[in-house]
Amino acid sequence: MVIAERDLPDGNWQTLLNSLKQMAVPPKLIVTSPLADDRLWSEALHLGAADVLAQPFCSREIFRSVSLAYRQWQREQRNNTQAHNCLLVDAV
């Protein structure tokens, strides 16, 4: 799980997301911003971020966001494993 601000010193959350997608098992990204407007939410979710957290943080929202992102990540890992196993069976 990676939690990062919308604007970073050497890029932005989109640059980070693209880097994370290159990993063998990419972690989920949660974007934070004091300006968590509808445009950011829409863009982040459309491009593959797990969630957007508005600043200042609310402990319930942090828990909700991280929990949902982790469950989504687990589901994707199970689906990837099942797809890989199907490919192995088909190859036999």
C-alpha positions as CSV (number, residue, x, y, z in Angstrom):
1,M,0.0,0.0,0.0
2,V,1.3,3.4,-0.9
3,I,-0.2,6.7,0.3
4,A,1.0,9.8,-1.4
5,E,0.1,13.4,-1.8
6,R,-1.3,14.6,-5.1
7,D,1.8,16.8,-5.8
8,L,5.2,15.3,-5.1
9,P,8.6,17.0,-5.2
10,D,9.7,15.0,-8.3
11,G,6.4,14.5,-10.1
12,N,2.9,13.8,-9.1
13,W,0.6,10.9,-8.1
14,Q,0.2,9.9,-11.8
15,T,4.0,9.4,-12.2
16,L,4.1,7.4,-9.1
17,L,1.1,5.3,-10.1
18,N,2.7,4.5,-13.5
19,S,5.9,3.4,-11.7
20,L,3.9,1.2,-9.3
21,K,2.1,-0.5,-12.2
22,Q,5.5,-1.7,-13.5
23,M,6.1,-3.8,-10.4
24,A,5.6,-7.5,-10.4
25,V,3.0,-7.2,-7.7
26,P,1.9,-3.6,-7.8
27,P,0.7,-2.1,-4.5
28,K,-2.4,0.0,-4.3
29,L,-2.1,3.8,-4.3
30,I,-4.2,6.1,-2.2
31,V,-3.9,9.8,-3.2
32,T,-4.2,12.5,-0.6
33,S,-4.9,16.2,-1.1
34,P,-6.4,19.1,0.7
35,L,-8.3,19.8,-2.6
36,A,-9.9,16.4,-3.0
37,D,-12.5,17.6,-5.5
38,D,-14.6,15.6,-7.9
39,R,-12.1,16.0,-10.7
40,L,-9.3,14.4,-8.7
41,W,-11.5,11.6,-7.5
42,S,-12.7,10.8,-11.0
43,E,-9.3,11.0,-12.6
44,A,-7.5,9.0,-9.8
45,L,-10.1,6.2,-9.8
46,H,-10.3,6.1,-13.6
47,L,-6.5,5.7,-13.9
48,G,-6.3,3.0,-11.3
49,A,-5.7,4.6,-7.9
50,A,-7.5,2.8,-5.1
51,D,-8.9,5.9,-3.4
52,V,-8.5,9.6,-2.6
53,L,-8.3,10.9,0.9
54,A,-9.1,14.5,1.7
55,Q,-6.8,16.4,4.1
56,P,-7.1,17.0,7.0
57,F,-7.4,13.3,7.7
58,C,-10.3,11.6,9.6
59,S,-9.2,8.4,11.3
60,R,-12.4,6.6,10.2
61,E,-11.8,7.6,6.6
62,I,-8.2,6.4,6.7
63,F,-9.3,3.1,8.1
64,R,-12.0,2.7,5.5
65,S,-9.8,3.7,2.6
66,V,-6.9,1.5,3.6
67,S,-9.1,-1.5,4.4
68,L,-10.9,-1.3,1.0
69,A,-7.7,-0.9,-0.9
70,Y,-6.2,-3.9,0.8
71,R,-9.2,-6.0,0.1
72,Q,-9.1,-4.9,-3.5
73,W,-5.4,-5.8,-3.7
74,Q,-6.0,-9.2,-2.2
75,R,-8.9,-9.9,-4.7
76,E,-6.6,-8.9,-7.6
77,Q,-3.9,-11.2,-6.3
78,R,-6.3,-14.1,-6.0
79,N,-7.7,-13.5,-9.6
80,N,-4.1,-13.3,-11.0
81,T,-3.2,-16.6,-9.3
82,Q,-6.3,-18.3,-10.6
83,A,-5.7,-17.0,-14.1
84,H,-2.1,-18.2,-13.9
85,N,-3.2,-21.6,-12.8
86,C,-5.7,-21.8,-15.6
87,L,-3.0,-21.0,-18.1
88,L,-0.8,-23.8,-16.7
89,V,-3.6,-26.3,-16.9
90,D,-4.4,-25.3,-20.5
91,A,-0.7,-25.7,-21.4
92,V,-0.6,-29.3,-20.2
